[in-house]
Amino acid sequence: MKVKELMERIGTNQTGRAIAYIKDGLEELNTISETHINTERIDLTEDQRFYSLPNDVIKVLQIRCKNHLNDKDEYRAIPRLIYEPRVVDADGT
């Protein structure tokens, strides 16, 4: 289906607005269906809590760390925190 056909179906003649709605809908579908999944590797630094993420990140599915709760050089998922952390960072945050 072309943009013109879609515009006729929804009854609008504003091309820019229709294209913006199409892009918004495609991005929302992408967040729901998780079709474009990329793996990003970031080196961890001791005593660092915050890291910068790439600009195109929509959703973080899982964070895995090598030797987390094991000594077999395996990658394991780090569980999410539900409550505030009990250990306070050095910078007080």
C-alpha positions, 0 to 999 in steps of 0.5 A: 500500500502506498502513502497516497492510498492510505491517505485516501482511506483515512480521509486526509490530504496532509502528506507530512502528517500521514508520513509522521503517523506511519513512522510512529506506528512502525516504531510502536510495532517495533517496540511490541514485536521486537523484530530488530534486536541488536546485541551491544557489548559494553565493558564494565568499570569497577565502581561505576554505576551509570553508563551511556547507551547508544542513541537508537536504544528503545528497550533493554531486554537483558543485561548479562555479566561474565562470572556473575554468581559463578566461576565457570566463565559463564555469562549470567543475567543480572536481575533487576532491582524492584526496590531502591538499592541498599548499598549507597554509591560513593557519589551518594546517588 
